[in-house]
Amino acid sequence: MITLTDAAVSHIKEMMTAEEDDTLMLRVGVKGGGCSGLSYGMGFDNEQTAEDTKVEINGLTVLVDEESAPVIKGLVIDYKQNMMGGGFTIDNPNAIASCGCGTSFRTATNAGAPGDC
C-alpha cells in the first residue's frame, strides 16, 4: 500500500520513543483542504478503527483509513536531513497536480475540497 524508507522509519521511531507510549502507531491519511483540494495527514494514534487497514513496515505499525487508502496507494514517505534541518518528503504516484507551496494535491479521481493554503 505505502512505502516508508529506512530513514523515515528510523526518524518516526525516534519520535515515538520521545512520546514514551508503547501503544502508539503511525496514522497516514488525507483530508480535504489546501489550494489543490487534498492535504496529507501524518501523526500518532493508539486506536485502530474497524475501517482502518493496518500494515507493518520495518517494525512500525501503520494505520490507513478506508477513505484515504485509494488516494495514497503507492505513496513513498522519506525523511531527509540537510543543513537547513530535516523533514519528511512524500511522493504520491496518484497526484496529478499540487499547489505551488507543495502542501496539497489532487488526483484524477479525487479533487478534494480546495481552499486557502
C-alpha positions in Angstrom: 0.0 0.0 0.0 2.6 2.6 1.1 6.4 2.6 1.4 8.4 4.2 4.2 12.2 4.5 3.6 14.6 3.3 6.3 15.4 7.0 7.1 11.7 7.7 7.6 11.1 4.7 9.8 14.1 5.5 11.9 13.0 9.1 12.5 9.4 8.1 13.2 10.6 5.5 15.8 12.8 8.2 17.5 9.7 10.5 17.7 7.6 7.6 19.1 10.3 6.9 21.7 10.2 10.5 22.8 6.4 10.2 23.4 7.0 7.4 25.9 3.9 5.4 24.8 4.4 1.9 23.6 0.9 1.7 22.2 1.4 4.4 19.5 1.0 3.6 15.8 1.6 5.9 12.8 -1.6 7.1 11.1 -1.2 8.2 7.5 -4.2 9.7 5.6 -5.6 12.6 3.6 -8.2 15.2 4.2 -9.9 17.9 2.1 -8.2 21.3 2.0 -5.4 23.3 0.7 -5.1 25.1 -2.7 -5.3 21.8 -4.7 -8.0 20.1 -2.7 -6.3 17.3 -0.6 -3.8 17.5 2.2 -1.7 14.8 3.8 -2.1 13.9 7.5 0.5 12.0 9.5 0.5 11.5 13.2 0.4 9.1 16.1 -2.6 7.2 17.2 -3.1 4.4 19.7 -6.5 3.2 18.5 -7.4 1.3 15.4 -10.9 1.5 14.0 -12.8 -1.2 12.1 -12.3 0.9 8.9 -8.5 1.1 9.2 -6.0 -1.0 7.3 -3.1 -2.0 9.5 0.3 -2.7 7.9 3.7 -3.4 9.4 6.6 -1.6 7.8 10.1 -2.4 9.1 8.7 -2.9 12.6 6.5 0.1 12.5 2.7 -0.3 12.7 0.9 2.0 10.2 -2.8 2.7 10.1 -4.6 4.0 6.9 -8.3 4.9 7.0 -10.6 3.4 4.3 -11.2 6.7 2.5 -7.5 7.6 2.3 -6.4 4.2 1.1 -7.1 4.6 -2.7 -5.6 8.1 -2.7 -2.3 7.1 -1.1 -1.8 3.7 -2.7 1.8 3.6 -3.8 2.8 6.6 -1.6 6.5 6.8 -0.6 7.5 8.7 2.6 11.1 9.6 3.1 13.0 11.6 5.7 15.8 13.9 4.5 18.3 15.9 6.6 20.2 18.8 5.2 22.0 22.0 6.5 18.6 23.7 7.0 17.2 20.9 9.1 15.1 17.8 8.3 11.7 16.9 7.1 9.5 14.3 5.6 9.0 14.1 1.8 6.1 12.5 0.2 5.9 11.1 -3.4 2.4 10.1 -4.5 2.1 8.5 -7.9 -1.7 9.3 -7.8 -1.2 13.0 -7.6 -1.8 14.8 -10.9 -1.4 18.3 -9.6 -0.1 20.0 -6.5 -0.1 23.6 -5.3 2.8 25.9 -5.5 3.6 25.7 -1.8 3.6 21.9 -2.0 1.2 21.2 0.8 -1.8 20.0 -1.1 -2.6 17.9 -4.2 -5.4 16.3 -6.2 -5.8 13.0 -8.1 -7.6 12.2 -11.3 -10.5 10.7 -9.3 -10.5 13.0 -6.2 -10.4 16.7 -6.4 -10.9 17.1 -2.6 -12.2 20.4 -1.2 -9.9 23.2 -2.4 -9.5 26.1 0.0 -6.8 28.5 1.2 -3.2 27.4 1.8 
